[in-house]
């Protein structure tokens, strides 16, 4: 996991010496939520988000691509925060930061085959040259980077790899100030993502761990698209049992998404007119109150508490 530090780039001038509070937004999904909150940030002045808040989305690194299990995502965030606190990183984190750098500098383009090959080569270097497993800590970042990049340049003829990449790697951690900034985990109550049994209740684990760590947990049951439906009063016309169950209605689509596409023409998970939705964010906040908002009860009840996040971000400037 890493900060997307170029999120909704804006220049702000403050007439006070107040410090910006960072809200780190950790999404279970990789696209739909990101689209929405990027627009929330770009329209913050219109919808009343405090100028004393900086929204920072936390995005997946290479080996985390495709993750959807909230417990797994939460644990990785905790691991990365601990690495930033102790200035120690694992070899997996090191390799992920190298891959992030390669993508940002377009050293690796969109070729998944090339990316997988580079990743596998770096893993092999760790095992055979560094003699380290991916979950072990890096002893010397500069030396490890040198070994890895030397082999990559020989095998792949990669260009534009700067000599001081180790310094960039060292600065790639979270800029989170514990006790001041906020970690916001935004997830679905997706029964396919959460495992639940008498011995392995992942929902309870996530709720309890977030409380223990001082993180904010925002849940939408059954999925984030229900929060989007709350922007329309037509949500009250829908079958609540079906909303909660969210059964498949086509081979690739479930009930909630199908109804959102009907009510919001043109909606797609990866592309939709979020600006039009955010303009009605007050309606969504009000409509949410007519469903469940309690994070514990959201395990089994239809609803959301994302509206509470919006209201908190508004209140910070009061």
C-alpha positions in Angstrom: 0.0 0.0 0.0 1.2 3.5 -0.7 0.0 7.1 -0.7 -1.1 8.6 -4.0 0.5 11.9 -3.3 -0.7 13.6 -6.5 -4.4 13.1 -5.7 -6.6 16.0 -6.9 -3.6 18.4 -7.0 -4.6 21.8 -5.9 -2.6 24.8 -4.5 -4.1 26.2 -1.3 -3.1 29.3 0.6 -3.9 29.5 4.3 -4.1 32.6 6.3 -3.6 30.8 9.5 -0.9 28.5 10.9 -3.3 25.5 11.4 -1.9 22.2 10.3 -3.6 20.1 7.6 -5.1 16.9 9.0 -4.7 14.1 6.5 -7.4 11.6 5.8 -5.9 8.5 4.4 -8.6 6.7 2.3 -8.1 3.0 2.1 -10.6 1.4 -0.4 -11.6 -2.2 -0.7 -12.4 -1.6 -4.4 -9.8 -0.1 -6.6 -11.9 2.0 -9.0 -15.5 2.9 -8.0 -14.7 4.4 -4.7 -11.6 6.2 -6.0 -13.7 7.9 -8.7 -16.2 9.1 -6.2 -13.8 10.5 -3.6 -11.6 12.1 -6.2 -14.7 14.1 -7.2 -15.5 14.8 -3.5 -12.1 16.3 -3.2 -12.3 18.4 -6.4 -15.8 19.7 -5.3 -14.9 20.2 -1.7 -15.5 23.9 -1.7 -19.0 23.3 -3.1 -20.0 20.6 -0.7 -18.4 22.1 2.3 -15.4 19.8 3.1 -13.1 21.6 5.5 -10.0 23.2 3.8 -8.1 22.0 6.9 -8.4 18.4 5.6 -6.2 16.8 3.0 -7.6 13.7 1.3 -4.9 11.1 0.5 -6.0 7.9 -1.2 -4.0 4.8 -0.4 -3.5 2.7 -3.5 -2.3 -0.9 -4.1 1.2 -1.7 -4.9 2.1 -4.4 -7.5 1.8 -7.6 -5.3 -1.5 -6.3 -3.8 -3.3 -5.8 -7.1 -6.7 -7.6 -7.0 -7.0 -7.9 -3.3 -10.6 -7.6 -2.0 -10.5 -9.2 1.4 -10.9 -6.4 4.0 -8.9 -8.2 6.7 -6.0 -8.7 4.4 -6.0 -5.1 3.3 -6.3 -3.8 6.9 -3.4 -6.0 8.0 -1.2 -4.7 5.2 -1.9 -1.1 6.1 -0.9 -1.9 9.7 2.3 -3.5 8.5 3.2 -0.6 6.2 2.5 1.9 9.0 4.8 0.0 11.3 7.5 0.0 8.7 7.2 3.8 8.4 7.3 4.1 12.2 10.4 2.0 12.6 12.1 2.9 9.3 12.4 -0.8 8.5 10.8 -2.4 5.4 10.4 -5.9 4.2 11.8 -7.2 0.9 8.2 -7.3 -0.4 7.7 -3.7 0.3 11.1 -2.9 -1.3 10.2 -4.7 -4.5 6.7 -3.1 -4.5 8.3 0.4 -4.3 10.7 -0.4 -7.1 7.7 -1.6 -9.2 5.8 1.6 -8.3 8.8 3.7 -9.4 9.1 1.7 -12.7 5.4 2.4 -13.4 5.5 6.1 -12.5 8.6 6.6 -14.7 7.1 4.5 -17.5 10.1 2.1 -17.4 7.5 -0.6 -17.3 4.4 0.3 -19.4 1.1 -1.6 -19.5 2.6 -5.0 -20.4 1.4 -7.4 -17.7 3.8 -10.0 -19.1 6.8 -7.7 -18.7 5.7 -6.7 -15.2 5.3 -10.3 -14.0 8.7 -11.2 -15.5 10.4 -8.3 -13.7 8.7 -9.1 -10.4 9.6 -12.8 -10.6 13.2 -11.9 -11.4 13.4 -9.6 -8.4 12.0 -12.3 -6.2 14.6 -14.7 -7.5 17.4 -12.1 -6.7 16.1 -11.9 -3.2 16.2 -15.6 -2.7 19.5 -16.4 -4.5 21.6 -13.2 -4.1 20.2 -11.6 -1.0 19.3 -14.9 0.6 16.2 -13.4 2.0 12.5 -14.3 2.0 10.0 -11.5 1.0 8.6 -11.1 4.5 12.0 -10.6 6.1 13.4 -7.1 6.8 15.9 -5.4 4.5 19.3 -5.0 6.1 20.7 -2.4 3.7 18.3 -0.7 1.3 21.1 0.9 -0.8 23.0 -2.4 -1.2 19.8 -4.4 -2.0 18.7 -1.9 -4.6 22.1 -2.0 -6.2 22.0 -5.8 -6.5 18.5 -5.9 -7.8 18.9 -3.1 -10.4 22.2 -4.4 -11.6 20.6 -7.7 -12.5 17.6 -6.1 -14.0 19.6 -3.8 -16.2 21.6 -6.8 -17.4 18.6 -9.0 -18.1 16.1 -6.4 -19.4 18.2 -3.5 -20.5 16.0 -1.1 -18.5 16.8 2.5 -19.1 16.3 5.7 -17.1 16.9 4.0 -13.7 18.4 6.8 -11.6 21.4 6.1 -9.4 19.8 7.3 -6.2 16.6 5.2 -6.4 17.4 3.9 -2.9 16.7 7.3 -1.5 13.3 7.4 -3.3 12.6 4.0 -1.8 13.4 5.2 1.7 11.0 8.1 1.3 8.1 5.9 0.0 6.4 5.3 3.4 3.3 6.7 4.9 3.4 10.3 6.2 0.8 9.4 8.8 0.9 11.3 12.2 -0.7 8.9 14.7 -3.2 10.6 17.0 -3.7 13.5 14.5 -4.3 12.1 11.0 -7.0 9.6 10.2 -6.9 6.2 8.5 -10.3 5.6 6.9 -11.0 2.0 5.8 -13.9 2.1 3.3 -15.3 -1.4 2.6 -18.2 -3.4 1.4 -20.1 -5.9 3.5 -19.6 -8.4 0.7 -20.2 -11.9 2.0 -17.8 -13.3 -0.7 -15.0 -11.1 0.6 -15.5 -11.8 4.4 -15.1 -15.3 5.8 -17.3 -15.9 8.9 -17.4 -18.9 11.2 -17.3 -19.5 14.9 -13.5 -19.6 14.8 -12.9 -17.1 12.0 -15.2 -14.1 12.1 -13.4 -11.6 9.9 -16.0 -8.9 10.1 -15.6 -8.8 13.9 -11.9 -8.8 13.5 -11.9 -5.8 11.2 -14.3 -3.9 13.5 -12.3 -4.7 16.6 -8.9 -4.1 15.0 -9.9 -0.7 13.6 -11.1 0.4 17.1 -7.9 -0.9 18.6 -5.7 1.0 16.1 -7.8 4.2 16.2 -8.8 3.8 12.5 -12.2 4.9 11.1 -14.2 2.1 9.5 -16.9 2.9 6.9 -19.0 0.0 5.7 -21.7 -0.2 3.1 -23.9 -3.3 3.0 -24.0 -4.9 0.6 -21.6 -2.8 -1.5 -20.4 0.8 -2.2 -22.9 1.1 -5.0 -25.7 1.1 -2.4 -24.1 4.4 -1.1 -24.4 5.7 -4.7 -28.1 4.6 -4.8 -28.7 6.7 -1.7 -28.2 9.8 -3.8 -31.6 9.1 -5.3 -35.0 9.0 -3.5 -35.9 6.1 -5.8 -33.8 3.9 -3.4 -36.9 3.7 -1.2 -38.9 2.1 -4.0 -36.5 -0.9 -4.2 -36.9 -4.3 -2.6 -35.0 -4.1 0.7 -34.6 -7.9 0.9 -33.1 -8.0 -2.6 -30.9 -5.0 -1.8 -29.5 -6.9 1.2 -29.2 -10.2 -0.5 -27.9 -8.6 -3.7 -28.4 -11.7 -5.9 -27.0 -12.1 -9.3 -29.4 -10.9 -12.0 -27.1 -11.6 -15.0 -23.9 -13.6 -15.3 -21.8 -10.5 -14.5 -24.1 -8.2 -12.6 -25.9 -8.2 -9.2 -29.2 -6.5 -8.2 -27.7 -3.3 -6.6 -25.6 -2.6 -9.7 -28.5 -3.4 -12.0 -30.8 -0.9 -10.2 -28.1 1.7 -10.1 -27.6 1.4 -13.8 -31.4 1.8 -14.3 -31.7 4.8 -12.0 -28.4 6.4 -13.1 -28.1 5.8 -16.9 -24.6 5.3 -18.1 -23.2 4.0 -14.8 -20.3 1.6 -15.0 -18.0 0.6 -12.2 -15.0 2.1 -13.9 -16.7 5.1 -15.4 -19.6 7.2 -14.2 -20.6 10.8 -13.8 -19.6 11.2 -10.1 -20.0 15.0 -10.3 -23.7 14.6 -10.7 -23.9 12.3 -7.7 -21.8 14.4 -5.5 -24.0 17.5 -6.2 -26.7 15.5 -4.4 -24.5 14.4 -1.5 -26.8 16.0 1.1 -29.6 13.8 -0.1 -27.4 10.7 0.3 -26.5 11.8 3.8 -30.1 12.3 4.7 -31.3 9.1 3.0 -28.6 7.1 4.8 -30.2 7.9 8.2 -33.3 5.9 7.1 -31.1 2.8 6.9 -28.6 1.2 9.3 -25.6 3.4 10.1 -24.1 1.5 13.1 -20.9 -0.2 12.0 -21.5 -3.3 14.1 -25.1 -3.8 13.0 -24.1 -3.2 9.3 -22.7 -6.7 9.3 -26.3 -8.0 8.8 -28.3 -4.9 8.0 -28.6 -2.9 4.8 -27.2 0.5 5.1 -24.0 2.6 5.2 -22.1 5.0 7.4 -20.2 6.8 4.6 -22.4 9.8 5.2 -20.9 10.1 8.6 -17.4 10.4 7.0 -18.7 13.3 4.9 -20.2 15.1 7.9 -17.0 14.6 9.9 -14.9 16.1 7.1 -17.3 19.1 7.0 -17.2 19.6 10.8 -13.4 19.8 10.9 -13.4 23.4 9.9 -16.1 24.5 12.3 
